[in-house]
Amino acid sequence: MPILTEERTVGDIAAEMPGSVRIFEKYGIDYCCGGRISLAAACAGRSIAPTRLIEELDAALTPAPDASPDWQTASLAALIDHILTRHHAWLKTEMPRLSRLLQKVTAAHGAAHGESLIPLGDTFEALRQELDAHLMKEEMILFPMIRAGVRSVGDPIHVMEHEHDSAGRALEAMRAVTANYTLPAEACNSYRALFAGLRELEADLHRHIHLENNILFPRATQ
């Protein structure tokens, strides 16, 4: 991982380490149009200690060790808790963030790249609405049924699997319309952050759906 120093510009950090943008957004630091200033100057403008911000950036950018339990043998309650805290909670904060970022990028670059950004936005917003309803149905109906040991969960599981397929098609459509998230030559840091976030969304949804389709649902119906 690149070394973080106070002299590095915010824009360079955001470009090299897309995960840093969440920390910049947290403190209202402009990593896009105002990204030419140093990390120290950005901190001074927000009354933040540079060492504190660097520590947060290091923590956010350090890969977490893979210490996942064996979900084939862990209790169904533990698996559901993991899905809720790791995937559902993340989606509830990440989807609105990506929606705002997509609107910002489209406003700035839509005239030049509307052929990809506009359908990307339409597909993303449809996916966001579908996922909002999907998570609620799992949390309010299916997961409580599984926790209670209800055996007749086949029908709600079938509905969830159908919606997973729909989400998968949306992810494929977003990747197709952006040519596998290929950035234009003049892409700003917000554009880069958007595509990095959408790639992360795709990867997380794949892991999320895998845990449900391939582990939770089959075990719940046994």
N, C-alpha and C positions, 0 to 999 in steps of 0.2 A: 504494500500500500504506500502511495506517495507520502512524503513527510510534510506535515502541516507546520507552517511557521507564520508569524505575525505579518511578515513582509509579503507573503503570497497574496495575489488579488483574489477577491471573492469570486470573480468570474472564472478564473483558472481552476479554482477548487471545485466549483459547481460543474465545470466541463469535464474534469478528470474523474470526479467522484459524485455521480448523480445522486447518491444517497444523502449527500450533504444538504441538498436543497430543503429537506424537511426541517433541519435545524435552522437554516437561514429564514425560512418562512415563519418558524416559531417566534423568532425575534424581530420579524419585520425587516430583514436585511435584503436589499435589492441586489440579487445575484445576476440579474439580466441586464437591463439598460444601465444600471449603476454599478455593474460588476467590475469596473476598472480600478476601484479603490482597494487598498490593502485590507487585510483582515483586521489589522490594528485600527485603521481609520473607521471601518465599519463598526467595530466594537465601541469606539469612542463616541460615535454618533448615536449609539443606543445605550450608553452608560453600562456596558458589559465588560467585565474583565476578560482580556484576550485569552488568558490561561484557562479560564472557565469554559469559554466557547471551544477552544481547542480540545479540552478534555471531553466535552460533549460530542464533538465531531469524531474524535478517536473512538469513543465508545459506540457511537452509532454506526461507524464504518468497519468495526472489527467483526469479522464473521463469528457468529455464535457457534460453539461446539455442538455437534449433533449428539444429543443425549436422549433421543426419543426412546421411549419404552417399546417393547414388542406389543403392538396394538392387536395382534392376533390372540394374545393371552391376557392382556390387561382387561379390567372390567369395562363393560359397556358404559357405565357411568363416567369412568375416568376418560374414556375416549370421547364421549360427548362433551365433557368439560374442556378437553383439549381443543376440540373443534370450535367451541364457543369462545374460548379465551384467545386462541391463536388465530383463527380464521374469521369468525363472525365479527369479533371486535375490531379486527384490522380492517375488514371491508367497510365497516360503518364509519370509519374515519378516512380511509383512503379513497373511497369512491367520491365523496363530496370534494375532497382536495383535487382529485384528477378532473372532476367536472369544472371546477373554477379555473384550473390551469388550461384546460382545453378551450374554454371560452376566451381566456386571455390570448392564447396563441392564435386562435381563429380571428379574433379582432385585429391582431397585428399582421397576420400573414394570410388571411383568407383571400385577399384580392389576388395574390400570386399563386396560392396553393389550395384554392377552394375545391378543386376537383378531388382532393383527398381529404382535406380537413372537414368539409361539410358532411360527407357521408360517414366519416369517422365519428364525428360528433353525434349524428343521428343514431348510429349503431350503439355507441357508448351509452347514450342517455336511455335508450330502450333496454339495454342490458342492466343499467343501474336501477331502473324502475322494477324490472323483473326480479333482480336480486333482492331488492328491498322487501318485496312481497314473499319471495322464496325463504329468506331468513326468518321472517316472522312466522311462516307456516311451520318451519322446522322447530322453532323455539316454543311456539304456543301449542302445537298439536303433536307432531311426530316424536320429538325428543322426549316429552313427558310420557307418551305412550310406551316408548322403549324403556325408559327408566322404571315405569310401573310394571314391566314384564308382560304387557299386553301382547298376545300372540298374533292377533289379526291385524298386522301392520302392513300387509302386502299391498293394499290399495294406496295408502298414502305414500309408501316407498315408491310405487310405480309412478306416481305423480312427480315426486322429487327427481327421479331418474330422468323423466321426460324433460323437466326443466333444466337439469344438468346438460342434457343434449343440446337444448336451445342455447344455453350459455356457451357451450363449446363452439357452436356454429357462429355465434357473435364474435368470439375471440378470433376465429379463422377469418371472418369477414374484415375485422379491423386490421389484422396482419396483411391481408391481401390488398386492401385499399391503400396501405402505406408502403407497399413493396417491402414487406418484412421490416417495417419501421426504419426505412432508409431516410436519413435526414437530408434535406436540401443543403446546398453549399452554404447558403447564407443563414442557416438555422441559428437562432439566438439560444441563450442558455435555458430560457423557458421552454422552447421547442425541444431541446435536448432532455430537459427534466421530464417533460410530458411523455416522450417516447420511452425513456428509461422506466417511468412509473407504469406505463401500460405493459411493458415487458414483464415487470415485476408482478403486476396484477395477473397476467396470464399464467406465470409460473405458480403463484400462490393458489389460484383457482384450480390449476391442475392437481396440486397436492391435496387441496381441500376436497375436491370431487373424488379423487382416488380413495381417500380415507372413508368417505361415505359409501361410494358405489362398490368398492372392492373389499371393504372390511366391515364397516358398521352395519350396512344393510344386510349382507349375507348372514352375519352373526345374529342380527336381531330377528331374522326369520327362521333360524334353526330351532 
